[in-house]
Amino acid sequence: MLAFAAVDGSFLGMPLDAIFCGYVYTDRSRFLLYVVLASVGSAVGSIVWYVIGYTGGEVLLRKRMSPAKFEKVHASFEKHEFWALMFPAMLPPPTPFKIVVLAAAGFEMNFWHFLLAIFAGRFVRFLIEALLTLWFGPEVVTLTANLFAHHYWGLLIGALLIGAGWLAWRRITHRRSRQIRSAA
């Protein structure tokens, strides 16, 4: 599982989810081991993209984006770099995850934070897949893949709205707590 995930995380796209669910379904007692191995392998495989992005990613990003857009994305990434990498790592294909990895490296994200964000995101993803596989069988991979293939933008917009709502709630509660502290 570690090797499959590392190869998938580097250059060769593999049907990792199907392989992973096959392992989990046939050896149910070790599902958590497979979750950890797949997460570590994905993080290790992404090192290839980190090196590419770190050495020339900013130039590539500047060619693909207007200067204003680049600065906006860069500023946003600077504020929330861990979350900006972890959330896409949680999403299944066809999420363009390798582009996000290149951007993280191009913006010179700390290497250990980079690995931890990918590991954490993939851990959540593979844990959910493992639990769904244990409950519903390996066919859940096909069902999920079809759902994301046909409703990707709707799901992405929904996730973004949930994230924006959470950030707004967090700011409001933080602002209220500051007002309470300053009033006291």
C-alpha positions as CSV (number, residue, x, y, z in Angstrom):
1,M,0.0,0.0,0.0
2,L,2.9,2.3,0.8
3,A,4.5,1.8,-2.5
4,F,1.2,2.2,-4.5
5,A,0.4,5.4,-2.7
6,A,4.0,6.8,-3.2
7,V,3.9,6.0,-6.9
8,D,0.4,7.6,-7.2
9,G,1.5,10.6,-5.3
10,S,4.5,11.2,-7.6
11,F,4.0,10.9,-11.3
12,L,1.9,7.9,-12.2
13,G,-1.8,8.2,-11.5
14,M,-3.1,4.9,-10.3
15,P,-6.5,3.7,-9.3
16,L,-5.3,4.1,-5.7
17,D,-8.8,4.3,-4.2
18,A,-9.8,0.9,-5.7
19,I,-6.6,-0.7,-4.6
20,F,-6.9,0.7,-1.1
21,C,-10.5,-0.4,-0.7
22,G,-9.5,-3.8,-1.9
23,Y,-6.9,-4.1,0.8
24,V,-9.3,-2.9,3.4
25,Y,-12.1,-5.2,2.4
26,T,-10.0,-8.3,2.3
27,D,-8.1,-7.6,5.5
28,R,-10.6,-5.8,7.7
29,S,-8.6,-6.1,10.9
30,R,-5.7,-4.0,9.6
31,F,-7.7,-1.2,8.0
32,L,-6.0,1.4,10.2
33,L,-2.6,0.2,9.1
34,Y,-3.6,0.6,5.4
35,V,-4.9,4.1,6.2
36,V,-1.6,5.1,7.7
37,L,0.5,3.4,4.9
38,A,-1.6,5.1,2.2
39,S,-1.3,8.5,3.9
40,V,2.5,8.2,4.4
41,G,3.0,6.9,0.8
42,S,1.0,9.8,-0.6
43,A,3.0,12.3,1.4
44,V,6.3,10.7,0.4
45,G,5.3,10.6,-3.3
46,S,4.4,14.3,-3.2
47,I,8.0,15.1,-2.4
48,V,8.8,14.9,-6.1
49,W,6.2,17.6,-6.8
50,Y,7.5,19.6,-3.9
51,V,11.0,19.6,-5.4
52,I,9.7,20.6,-8.8
53,G,7.5,23.3,-7.4
54,Y,10.2,24.6,-5.0
55,T,12.8,25.0,-7.8
56,G,10.6,26.5,-10.4
57,G,7.0,26.6,-9.3
58,E,6.7,30.3,-8.7
59,V,7.8,31.1,-12.3
60,L,5.3,28.6,-13.6
61,L,2.5,30.1,-11.5
62,R,3.4,33.6,-12.5
63,K,3.1,32.5,-16.2
64,R,-0.3,31.0,-15.6
65,M,-1.8,33.8,-13.5
66,S,-2.2,37.6,-13.8
67,P,0.0,39.5,-11.3
68,A,-3.0,40.6,-9.3
69,K,-4.4,37.1,-9.1
70,F,-1.0,35.7,-8.2
71,E,-0.6,38.1,-5.3
72,K,-4.1,37.4,-4.1
73,V,-3.5,33.7,-4.1
74,H,-0.1,34.1,-2.5
75,A,-1.4,36.3,0.3
76,S,-4.3,33.8,0.9
77,F,-1.9,30.9,0.9
78,E,0.4,32.7,3.3
79,K,-2.4,33.1,5.9
80,H,-3.7,29.5,5.7
81,E,-1.0,27.4,4.0
82,F,-1.7,24.3,6.0
83,W,-5.4,24.3,5.4
84,A,-5.0,25.3,1.8
85,L,-3.1,22.1,1.2
86,M,-4.9,19.8,3.7
87,F,-8.4,20.3,2.4
88,P,-7.6,19.5,-1.3
89,A,-5.6,16.4,0.0
90,M,-8.9,15.2,1.5
91,L,-10.8,15.3,-1.8
92,P,-10.9,12.3,-4.1
93,P,-10.1,12.4,-7.8
94,P,-10.7,14.3,-10.1
95,T,-9.5,17.1,-7.7
96,P,-6.4,18.7,-9.3
97,F,-4.3,18.0,-6.3
98,K,-0.9,18.1,-7.9
99,I,-1.4,21.7,-8.9
100,V,-2.1,22.6,-5.3
101,V,1.1,20.8,-4.3
102,L,3.1,22.7,-6.9
103,A,1.6,26.0,-5.6
104,A,2.5,25.1,-2.0
105,A,6.1,24.4,-3.0
106,G,6.2,27.5,-5.3
107,F,5.1,29.6,-2.4
108,E,7.9,28.0,-0.3
109,M,5.8,26.3,2.2
110,N,7.8,24.8,5.1
111,F,8.7,21.2,4.0
112,W,7.6,19.6,7.3
113,H,4.3,21.5,7.3
114,F,3.9,20.4,3.7
115,L,4.3,16.7,4.5
116,L,2.1,17.0,7.6
117,A,-0.7,18.7,5.7
118,I,-0.7,16.1,3.0
119,F,-0.5,13.3,5.5
120,A,-3.4,14.8,7.6
121,G,-5.6,15.4,4.6
122,R,-4.9,11.9,3.1
123,F,-5.4,10.3,6.5
124,V,-8.9,11.8,6.8
125,R,-9.7,10.8,3.2
126,F,-8.5,7.2,3.5
127,L,-10.1,6.8,7.0
128,I,-13.5,7.8,5.5
129,E,-13.0,5.5,2.5
130,A,-12.0,2.6,4.8
131,L,-15.0,3.1,7.1
132,L,-17.3,3.3,4.1
133,T,-15.7,0.2,2.6
134,L,-16.2,-1.7,5.8
135,W,-19.8,-0.6,6.1
136,F,-20.9,-0.8,2.4
137,G,-18.3,-2.9,0.6
138,P,-15.8,-1.9,-2.1
139,E,-18.6,-0.8,-4.5
140,V,-18.7,2.5,-2.5
141,V,-15.5,3.6,-4.4
142,T,-17.4,3.4,-7.8
143,L,-20.4,5.2,-6.3
144,T,-18.2,8.0,-4.9
145,A,-16.2,8.3,-8.1
146,N,-19.4,8.7,-10.1
147,L,-20.8,11.2,-7.6
148,F,-17.6,13.4,-7.9
149,A,-17.4,12.9,-11.7
150,H,-20.9,14.1,-12.3
151,H,-21.4,16.7,-9.5
152,Y,-17.8,17.9,-8.8
153,W,-18.5,21.6,-9.1
154,G,-21.6,21.4,-6.9
155,L,-19.7,19.5,-4.2
156,L,-16.8,21.9,-4.4
157,I,-19.0,24.9,-4.1
158,G,-20.8,23.3,-1.2
159,A,-17.5,22.6,0.5
160,L,-16.3,26.1,-0.1
161,L,-19.6,27.5,1.3
162,I,-19.2,25.4,4.4
163,G,-15.6,26.5,4.8
164,A,-16.6,30.2,4.3
165,G,-19.4,29.8,6.9
166,W,-17.0,28.3,9.4
167,L,-14.5,31.1,8.8
168,A,-17.2,33.7,9.3
169,W,-18.4,32.0,12.4
170,R,-14.9,31.9,13.7
171,R,-14.2,35.6,13.1
172,I,-17.5,36.6,14.7
173,T,-16.8,34.5,17.8
174,H,-13.3,35.8,18.0
175,R,-14.4,39.4,17.6
176,R,-17.0,38.9,20.4
177,S,-14.5,37.4,22.7
178,R,-12.2,40.3,22.2
179,Q,-15.0,42.7,22.9
180,I,-15.9,40.9,26.1
181,R,-12.2,40.9,27.2
182,S,-11.8,44.6,26.4
183,A,-15.1,45.5,28.2
184,A,-14.0,43.6,31.4
